[in-house]
Amino acid sequence: MIAALKRTRWLTYGLLIIASLFFLGPVYLVIVTAFKEPAEIRLATAWHLPQRWYWQSFVVAWDAFSTGLRNSLILAVTATVISAMLGSLNGYVLSKWRFPGANIVFPLMLFGMFIPYQSILIPLFQFLRDVGLYGGLPGLIVTHVVYGLPITTLIFRNFYAEIPDEMLEAGKIDGAGFFGLYARIVFPLSIAGFVVVIIWQFTQIWNEFLFAVTLTRPASAPITVALAQLAGGEAVRWNLPMAGAILAALPTLIIYIILGRYFIRGLLAGSVKG
């Protein structure tokens, strides 16, 4: 019995290692290509380590992508903070301040999660153009905030549903109103929920391409658009897109390194009662 368990365990570890190598293969190619000189990049030697580590690719990529990185940082941070705060308030209202029609409003909000980007792209473009928000970061920020509200509202509503109503009743007795209860009781208990929402929203917004390429002009385009444009020519120096991809991946990687251990904890915080 013990021997069978050990064999099963080693088989599981072996399968996990194979799966890890399968998924890390493209990452390896990106890294080694970024450190190769342009003349050294060939299909026959794609898996070989660089003969000489070529750091100049990152210098050139930074010069080429610095504007896109700045735009992406402004976009992702601003839209994430706004959508997280609005989602928190929505979840607070829908879970603790019941009102007539709440059972209709909440499903309608969740329905927004299942609307494909492509289906609303043309009316969204026309709307942003009519209100003067097309082409810049403000219009893109508004788009991501609106599209992020369904998922942020769902996460916070489920999280706040586990907060005992007695705590809010005690706050009301002490004279706290709507915002007083939120600021003094609900918000301090929301750290785990905010971690989940921040990781989710930041990653989704940072990596999004369709809205970015259709709703912004070149000066306001985020990093995903800049990468696509650089890699879209016939004669591409592949070390530059690969170096740019590494630079573009660093912010989300840092977010996961710092907050990743709280992510699963936050997801489970509102899912188990008691």
N, C-alpha and C positions, 0 to 999 in steps of 0.2 A: 504493500500500500504506500509506504513512504517512498520507495523507489519510483513508483508510478507518479506520485506527486512531484518528485524532483524532475522527472523527465518532462512532465507537463509544464513545469515552471521554466525549465531551460528552453523548451520549444516556444513558449510564450515570449521569453526574452529574445530568442533568435528572430522571431517574426517581427517584434518591435524594432530590433536593430535594422533589419532589412527595410522595414517601412520608413525608418528614420533616414537611412541612406538614400532611399528613393526620393524622399521629399527634400533632402538637403543637397541633392545633385545639382539642381538649377542654381541654388545659392552659391555653391562652390564655383560654378562656371561664371557667375556674375563677378565674384571676387577676383578670381585669377585673371579674367579678361580685363577688369578695371586696372590691374597692375601691370599689364603688358604694353609694350610699345606698339603703335599702329602696325608697323611692318611685321611684327611677330604674330599677329592675330590671323590664324588660318584654321580652317575646319579640321585639318589633319592633326593639328597640335592643340585643339581646343581644351583638352583635359590636362595638358602639361602645365607645370608651374612656370612662371615667368623666368626667362634666363637672367633678366635684370629687373628688379622691382622699380616700376616706373610711376613715381608719385605725381608727376606733372599732370596726369589725367584729372586728379581731384582739384588741382589749382584751376585748370581750364574749365572744368565742370562747375566749380563754384562761381567763377566769373559769368558763365553762361546761364546758370540757374538761380543765382542769388535773388533776382527779382521774383521769380516764380516761387521760391522757398518763402520769401517774405510774404507774398500774397497768400500762400497756403496757410502760413502761420496765423496771419490776421484772420483769415476766413475761418479756419478750424477752431481757434480759441474763442472768437466772438460768437460764432453760431453754436458752439458747444455750451458755452456759459448761458446764453439766452435760452436755448431749448431746454437745458437742464432746469433752470429756474422756473420757466413756464410749465414744464412737465411736472415739477414738484408741486406748484400751486394747483395745477389741474388735478393731480392725484389726491392732494389734500382735500379739495372741494368734493370730488367724486366719492371719496371714501368716508369723510367725516361730516360733511355738510350736505346732506341729501336735500334735493330740491325737486319740484315737479318736472318730470321729463328727463331725469338723470339716466334712467334705464334706456332712453332713446339716444341721448347725447353721446354716452360712452361707446356704444356699438358703432355709431356713425364715425366717431373719432378713430376707432380701431380699423374701420374700413379703409381709412387712408393708408394703412400699412400695405394694403394689397393692390394699390393703384400703381401700375407700371409707369416708370419715368416717361417712356416713349409715348404713352397715350395722352399725356397732358403737356407735351413739350411745345407744340405749336400755340395753344391758347396761353400757356405760361409766357412764351416769348412775346406774344402780342400784348399781354397784360403789363409786363415789365416795361415794354417800349412805350405804352400809353401813359404810364405813371412816371416815366423818366428814370427808371432804375435799370434799364438795360445797359449792358456793357461794362458795368463796374462791380466792385466787390459788394456794395450794399444790396444790390438785387440778388446776388448769389447767396449772401448771408440770409436774407429773408426766405429764399427758397428752401435752404437747408433747415432753417428753424421750423418752417411750416411742415416740411416733410418729416422732421424728426419728432414732432409733437406726439403722434400716436404711440410710438414705442416708449418715449420717455414718460408719457402719461400712464401707460400700462404698467411700467416697472414701478413707478412711485405709488400708484393706486394699490397694487398688490402689497407693497411694502408698508404703506400706512394703514392698511386694513388690519394689520397685526398689532397696532398700537392700541392699548386698552382705552375704551371710551371714558373710563373713570378718570384717567389722567386729564383729559380735556374738560370733563365736568368739574373737576377740582379747580382747574384754571379759570373756568367761567365764574365759579363761586368767588374766586379771588379778584374778579373784575376784569379779566383779560378778554379782549374781543377777538375778532377773526385773525387779524395780523399779530396780535399779542400771543395768542395760542400757537400760531405758526412759528414765530420768532423764538419763543421761550421753551416750547415743548417739542414741536414737530421737527423743526429744522435741526436742532442738536442731535436728534435721533436718526437723522437721514444720511449720515456720512457714508455708510455702506451702500446705500442706494445711489448716492452721487458718484461714488467710485465706479459703479457699474455703468451708469449713464455716461460719464465722462469718457471712459475707455471706449464704449460702443460708439458714441457720437463722434468723437475725435477721429477714430479710425475710419469710420464710414465717410466722413466729410473729407478727410485728407486724401483718401484713395479714390474718391468719386471723379469720373471723367466726363460723362455725358452732359450734365448741366454745365460743367466748367467750360467745355469746348463750344457750346452753343449759346451761352448767355453772357459771355465776357468778351471783351476786346483784348488784343495781344498785350497791352500794357497792364491789364488786370488779371491775366490768365494765371492760374495756379501751376504748381510744379508738374502735375500730371499732363497738362497740355504741352508744357515746354518739353518734356521728355518725349512725347509722341511726335512732336514736330522735328526734334533733332534726329530721331531714329527713322524718319519717314522718307529720307532721300535714297538715291540709288547708290551713292558712294558714301557710306557711313563709316566713320572711325569709331568702331564699336567700343573702344575703351572709354570714350566720353559718355555715351548713354549708360554704360554699366557703372561708371563712377557716379553719374548723376542719380542712378537708381539707388545706390548705396546711401548717398546723401539724403535722398527723399525718404528712405526707409528709416533713417535714424530717429526722427521725432516719435513715430509710433512705437519703435522698438524701446526707446527710453521710457515712454509712458507705460508699456507693459512691464518693463523691468522694475519700475518704481511702484506701480499699483497692481501688478498682475496677481500677487498673492492675495489681495483683497477682492479680486474679481469674482471668483467662485463663491467666496464667503458672502459677498453682497448679493449674488444671485439667489443663494439659498436662504438669505435672511428673511425674505417675505414669503417663502414657499412652505415652511413647516410651522404649523401652529402649536403653540405651547412650548 
